[in-house]
Amino acid sequence: MRSFEKSQAYLARAERTIPLGSQTFSKSRTQFPYGVAPFFVTHAQGSRIWDVDGNEYIDFINSLASVTLGYQDPDVTAAVRQQLEQGVIFSLSHTIEAEVAEAICAMVPCAEMVRFGKNGSDATSGAVRLARAYTGKDRVAVCGYHGWQDWYIGSTARHRGVPKAIRDLTHPFPFNDLTALRSLLEARRDEFAAVILEPMNSAEPAPGFLAGVKTLAHEHGALLIFDETITGFRYANGGAQEFFGVTPDLATFGKGLANGFPVSAVAGRREIMQLMEEIFFSFTFGGEALSLAAARATLAKLRAQPVVAQLAARGERLKSGIKERIARHGLQELLSINGHPSWSFLAIADVPRATSWTTKTLLMQELFERGILSFGTHNMSYAHSEADVERLLDVYDEIFPLLRQGAFEGRMPQLLRCKPLEPLFKLR
Ligand SMILES: Cc1ncc(COP(=O)(O)O)c(C=O)c1O
């Protein structure tokens, strides 16, 4: 059995000086079951990652979907090394900013101008502020996850610390439900600055849904913002907007832009983006050159090599293999596989004898034990080989009977070696 002793010792140490012991909710003990999971890594290469106890994994989390080419992609690493020789951040803007902006404009349908941030939240918050400034309205309709800032997180269960006045301006609506969106916009006519949504996460947009959202937003004088933090440079070189053929007014990018280097972007129509000059969207590290060098190399590789095609092909093999195994093991009531092949989700249902969180905990325990790092999503990278995909399918073949025993045959107490995860906060 794998040992996670060093991870646990580091966690105890980290928790003395770092609340939650992590900078990122999705890397913390709230998401990784204590006792059967790693918490800290030493290094990663290609599709592999190693934890502090020396355990090796094929990584299907890939830094929360930000690593699209694979860890330490040689082209990105070389570009960053070269930039490092010249400097990281300067007293004036660097020419690489315009180069990366031009590359994004060449690839992304809605992009005529671009501004950079660091995290996805910088970009979504900048886009929302821009939409408010452009329309002169305050309310936003949201669908999906859009980051940690007040305007979005205030609309979720994790809203402690966000003033009610801010929370009242953000209105969630369900995906694939144009009627609900229409009612929302009509209930407060001419008060919406923007409709922002993830164009897709686990569920496919129904035919006409994204175009319908665009029409509704515009009918009500609101801008359409696609949050492409994950879908951008993953579904297609031009993001979900290219993949689905619906061009928003503004779009935000983050994770896939620079193969894991910290840079995000707001892009959109010139006439709207120009207003960035009037609002305040400015930070010391906005033009940080290492990440922009990584972005330039990543975008060049996306254009030169069949990256998104391979993500989709390997991801599709995985999806169809999982689907076949769910059927073969008779687990249709418990499990389903959905999402785009490059970012797919093994969804777990509540069943009479097991909550989805308990089953998910067992799944994670058994994945980690077999050298797979995943919490049930498959964030594909260009470094995943066919063998990596086949290995995960073999692992699911071993684990699915255990899930059956745990979820349907009352054997969860014998199988689970840790406390189940708690449903504290679900992003999607
Ligand atoms: C769709 C989407 N939008 C926004 C964000 C926020 O990005 P960040 O965590 O980099 O601020 C995320 C992060 O998971 C995301 O998936």
Ligand as a Chemical Component Dictionary entry (heavy atoms), coordinates in Angstrom:
data_LIG
# 
_chem_comp.id                   LIG 
_chem_comp.type                 NON-POLYMER 
_chem_comp.pdbx_formal_charge   0 
_chem_comp.three_letter_code    LIG 
# 
loop_
_chem_comp_atom.comp_id 
_chem_comp_atom.atom_id 
_chem_comp_atom.alt_atom_id 
_chem_comp_atom.type_symbol 
_chem_comp_atom.charge 
_chem_comp_atom.model_Cartn_x 
_chem_comp_atom.model_Cartn_y 
_chem_comp_atom.model_Cartn_z 
_chem_comp_atom.pdbx_ordinal 
LIG C1 C1 C 0 -14.173 28.680 -15.816 1  
LIG C2 C2 C 0 -13.294 29.317 -14.785 2  
LIG N1 N1 N 0 -13.345 30.641 -14.622 3  
LIG C3 C3 C 0 -12.563 31.279 -13.732 4  
LIG C4 C4 C 0 -11.689 30.583 -12.938 5  
LIG C5 C5 C 0 -10.842 31.301 -11.947 6  
LIG O1 O1 O 0 -9.512  31.196 -12.318 7  
LIG P1 P1 P 0 -8.357  31.398 -11.228 8  
LIG O2 O2 O 0 -8.515  30.318 -10.218 9  
LIG O3 O3 O 0 -7.105  31.277 -12.044 10 
LIG O4 O4 O 0 -8.540  32.764 -10.656 11 
LIG C6 C6 C 0 -11.595 29.183 -13.064 12 
LIG C7 C7 C 0 -10.694 28.404 -12.212 13 
LIG O5 O5 O 0 -10.895 27.235 -11.961 14 
LIG C8 C8 C 0 -12.427 28.540 -14.014 15 
LIG O6 O6 O 0 -12.373 27.208 -14.183 16 
# 
loop_
_chem_comp_bond.comp_id 
_chem_comp_bond.atom_id_1 
_chem_comp_bond.atom_id_2 
_chem_comp_bond.value_order 
_chem_comp_bond.pdbx_ordinal 
LIG C1 C2 SING 1  
LIG C2 N1 SING 2  
LIG C2 C8 DOUB 3  
LIG N1 C3 DOUB 4  
LIG C3 C4 SING 5  
LIG C4 C5 SING 6  
LIG C4 C6 DOUB 7  
LIG C5 O1 SING 8  
LIG O1 P1 SING 9  
LIG P1 O2 DOUB 10 
LIG P1 O3 SING 11 
LIG P1 O4 SING 12 
LIG C6 C7 SING 13 
LIG C6 C8 SING 14 
LIG C7 O5 DOUB 15 
LIG C8 O6 SING 16 
# 
